[in-house]
Amino acid sequence: MSNNENIIEIKGLKKSYDNGKIKALNGMDLEVKKGEFISIMGPSGSGKSSLLNMIGALDRADEGSIKVSGIDLMKTKKLYEFRSKEIGFVFQMHNLIPNLSVLENVQIPMFETKTSSKDMKKRALELLKAVNLEDKINQKPTKLSGGERQRVAIARALVNHPSIILADEPTGSLDSKTGEVILNLLKDLHSKENVTLVMVTHEPYVGRMAERIVTVLDGKCQNIIQSTSNGT
């Protein structure tokens, strides 16, 4: 797949909850090219997180079509295999396992693969060095700062060489200075790993870090803006 091809293609996607009373997605259309960095913005309840869940195959839509990395997510039955191979998740609250070390937390997604223990450790160490945490590999997450925990989460998200990183409010629980460090790290790794980055945020300055800003309202894509500031 070249960088000119769409890695995400969504058409007329609909998703309702509570017996149809809540329309999370109401005819969503979106295309994202391979290697692109986009931010998804909109008010609470607009459908941002629901859209991210559909792309990451954490939920299945009611109607419409969604293809990610060439996989039809409306038809495939083995969504867990797709997630393991194609998607890396970065959540607002890190979702690390407190009784495991930093190194062990990063290695977790690789246990679903056929990677040898030697190669698992090598890959985890490589990424922890990339996020400047090589001196914390034996620490437990509870001993780390919020920014350090998010860096561990980013390393974990990248460990299986995913084609797409989905980041849901990755700076939401951090102070502005630490948040800026995390954003710059994501942007740098997006470029170095040649990974597509889709980030949900409610902060305008965070959204402007992306190449494109997609605004969502009432479960639909309302506007797509080419970012001019690009983080400056």
C-alpha positions as CSV (number, residue, x, y, z in Angstrom):
1,M,0.0,0.0,0.0
2,S,1.5,3.3,-1.1
3,N,1.2,6.6,0.8
4,N,-1.2,7.8,-1.9
5,E,-3.7,5.1,-1.1
6,N,-6.4,5.3,1.5
7,I,-5.7,3.2,4.6
8,I,-9.1,4.1,6.1
9,E,-12.3,4.3,4.0
10,I,-15.6,5.0,5.8
11,K,-18.9,5.5,4.0
12,G,-22.4,6.1,5.5
13,L,-21.4,4.5,8.9
14,K,-24.1,4.4,11.5
15,K,-24.1,3.2,15.1
16,S,-26.8,3.5,17.7
17,Y,-27.0,2.5,21.4
18,D,-29.9,2.1,23.8
19,N,-32.2,0.6,21.3
20,G,-31.6,3.3,18.8
21,K,-32.2,6.2,21.2
22,I,-28.6,7.3,21.1
23,K,-27.2,7.8,17.6
24,A,-23.4,7.8,18.1
25,L,-22.7,7.8,14.3
26,N,-25.2,9.0,11.8
27,G,-23.9,8.6,8.3
28,M,-20.1,9.1,8.9
29,D,-17.9,9.5,5.8
30,L,-14.1,9.7,6.1
31,E,-11.0,8.8,4.1
32,V,-7.5,8.8,5.5
33,K,-4.3,8.1,3.5
34,K,-1.5,5.8,4.6
35,G,1.0,7.6,6.7
36,E,-1.2,10.6,7.4
37,F,-1.6,12.3,10.8
38,I,-5.1,13.6,11.4
39,S,-6.9,14.9,14.5
40,I,-10.6,14.4,15.1
41,M,-12.3,17.2,17.0
42,G,-15.8,18.0,18.2
43,P,-17.9,18.6,21.3
44,S,-18.7,15.9,23.9
45,G,-21.1,13.3,22.4
46,S,-20.3,14.3,18.8
47,G,-19.2,10.8,17.9
48,K,-15.4,11.2,18.1
49,S,-14.7,8.2,20.4
50,S,-17.3,6.0,18.7
51,L,-15.5,6.7,15.4
52,L,-12.2,5.7,16.9
53,N,-13.7,2.5,18.3
54,M,-15.0,1.6,14.8
55,I,-11.6,2.1,13.2
56,G,-9.9,0.1,15.9
57,A,-12.5,-2.7,15.7
58,L,-13.4,-2.4,19.3
59,D,-17.1,-2.2,18.2
60,R,-19.0,-3.0,15.0
61,A,-21.2,-0.6,13.1
62,D,-24.9,-1.1,12.4
63,E,-24.9,0.2,8.8
64,G,-22.5,1.5,6.2
65,S,-19.0,0.4,5.2
66,I,-15.6,0.6,6.8
67,K,-12.4,-0.7,5.4
68,V,-9.1,-0.4,7.3
69,S,-5.8,-1.6,5.8
70,G,-7.8,-3.3,3.1
71,I,-9.9,-5.2,5.6
72,D,-13.7,-5.0,5.5
73,L,-14.6,-4.6,9.2
74,M,-18.3,-5.2,8.6
75,K,-17.6,-8.7,7.3
76,T,-14.5,-10.0,9.0
77,K,-15.2,-12.3,12.0
78,K,-11.7,-12.2,13.6
79,L,-11.6,-8.6,14.7
80,Y,-9.1,-9.5,17.5
81,E,-6.6,-10.7,14.9
82,F,-7.0,-7.4,12.9
83,R,-6.5,-5.3,16.1
84,S,-3.4,-7.3,17.0
85,K,-1.7,-6.9,13.6
86,E,-2.9,-3.5,12.5
87,I,-3.8,-1.2,15.4
88,G,-1.9,0.4,18.3
89,F,-4.0,2.1,21.0
90,V,-2.9,5.1,23.2
91,F,-5.6,5.9,25.8
92,Q,-6.0,9.0,28.0
93,M,-5.5,7.0,31.2
94,H,-2.6,4.8,29.9
95,N,-4.2,1.4,30.8
96,L,-0.9,-0.1,32.1
97,I,-0.9,-3.2,34.3
98,P,0.4,-1.9,37.7
99,N,2.0,-5.2,38.9
100,L,4.1,-5.6,35.7
101,S,7.3,-3.8,34.9
102,V,7.6,-1.2,32.2
103,L,9.4,-3.7,30.0
104,E,6.7,-6.3,30.6
105,N,3.9,-3.8,29.9
106,V,5.4,-3.0,26.5
107,Q,5.8,-6.6,25.6
108,I,2.2,-7.6,26.3
109,P,0.8,-7.1,22.7
110,M,3.5,-9.4,21.3
111,F,2.3,-12.4,23.3
112,E,-0.5,-12.8,20.7
113,T,2.2,-13.2,18.0
114,K,4.8,-15.8,17.2
115,T,7.7,-13.6,18.2
116,S,10.4,-15.2,20.3
117,S,11.1,-14.0,23.8
118,K,14.5,-12.7,22.7
119,D,13.0,-10.7,19.9
120,M,10.2,-9.5,22.1
121,K,12.6,-8.1,24.6
122,K,14.8,-6.5,21.8
123,R,11.8,-4.8,20.2
124,A,10.5,-3.5,23.6
125,L,13.9,-2.2,24.6
126,E,14.3,-0.5,21.2
127,L,11.0,1.4,21.7
128,L,11.7,2.3,25.3
129,K,15.0,3.8,24.2
130,A,13.1,5.8,21.5
131,V,10.8,7.3,24.2
132,N,13.8,7.9,26.5
133,L,12.8,5.3,29.2
134,E,15.6,2.8,28.9
135,D,16.6,3.6,32.5
136,K,13.1,2.7,33.8
137,I,12.6,-0.7,32.3
138,N,12.3,-2.5,35.6
139,Q,10.1,0.1,37.3
140,K,6.4,-0.5,38.0
141,P,4.0,2.0,36.4
142,T,3.0,3.3,39.9
143,K,6.5,4.6,40.3
144,L,6.4,6.7,37.1
145,S,5.0,10.2,36.4
146,G,2.0,10.7,34.2
147,G,4.1,11.7,31.3
148,E,6.4,8.6,31.7
149,R,3.4,6.3,31.9
150,Q,2.0,7.8,28.6
151,R,5.4,7.2,27.0
152,V,5.2,3.6,28.1
153,A,1.8,3.4,26.5
154,I,3.1,4.9,23.2
155,A,5.9,2.3,23.2
156,R,3.4,-0.5,23.8
157,A,1.2,0.8,21.0
158,L,4.1,0.6,18.5
159,V,5.5,-2.7,19.5
160,N,3.7,-4.9,16.9
161,H,4.6,-2.5,14.0
162,P,1.0,-1.5,13.5
163,S,-0.1,0.4,10.4
164,I,-2.3,2.7,12.5
165,I,-2.0,4.4,15.9
166,L,-5.3,5.5,17.5
167,A,-4.8,8.1,20.2
168,D,-7.8,9.0,22.3
169,E,-7.1,12.3,24.2
170,P,-3.5,11.3,24.8
171,T,-2.7,14.5,26.7
172,G,-6.0,14.8,28.5
173,S,-4.7,13.7,31.9
174,L,-1.4,15.7,31.6
175,D,-0.3,19.2,32.4
176,S,0.4,21.4,29.3
177,K,4.2,21.1,29.4
178,T,4.1,17.3,29.7
179,G,1.4,17.2,27.1
180,E,3.5,19.1,24.6
181,V,6.4,16.6,25.2
182,I,4.0,13.7,24.5
183,L,2.6,15.4,21.3
184,N,6.1,16.0,19.9
185,L,7.0,12.4,20.7
186,L,3.9,11.1,18.9
187,K,4.6,13.3,15.9
188,D,8.3,12.2,15.8
189,L,7.4,8.5,16.0
190,H,4.7,8.9,13.4
191,S,7.3,10.1,11.0
192,K,10.1,7.6,11.9
193,E,7.8,4.5,12.0
194,N,5.8,5.6,8.9
195,V,2.6,4.9,10.8
196,T,-0.8,6.5,10.3
197,L,-1.8,8.5,13.3
198,V,-5.5,9.3,14.2
199,M,-5.9,11.4,17.3
200,V,-9.1,12.4,19.1
201,T,-8.8,15.7,21.0
202,H,-10.9,18.6,22.3
203,E,-8.0,21.0,22.5
204,P,-7.5,23.2,19.4
205,Y,-3.7,23.6,19.9
206,V,-3.4,19.8,20.1
207,G,-5.5,19.4,16.9
208,R,-3.3,21.8,15.0
209,M,-0.3,19.4,15.5
210,A,-1.9,17.2,12.8
211,E,-1.8,17.5,9.0
212,R,-5.6,17.6,8.8
213,I,-8.3,18.5,11.3
214,V,-11.6,16.6,11.0
215,T,-14.5,18.1,12.8
216,V,-17.3,15.9,13.9
217,L,-20.8,16.9,15.0
218,D,-24.0,14.8,15.6
219,G,-22.3,11.6,14.4
220,K,-21.2,13.1,11.0
221,C,-18.0,14.5,9.5
222,Q,-18.8,18.3,9.2
223,N,-15.5,19.7,8.0
224,I,-12.0,18.8,7.0
225,I,-9.4,21.5,7.4
226,Q,-5.8,21.3,6.2
227,S,-3.7,22.4,9.2
228,T,-1.6,25.5,8.6
229,S,0.1,25.9,11.9
230,N,1.2,22.2,12.1
231,G,2.1,22.6,15.7
232,T,3.8,26.0,15.6
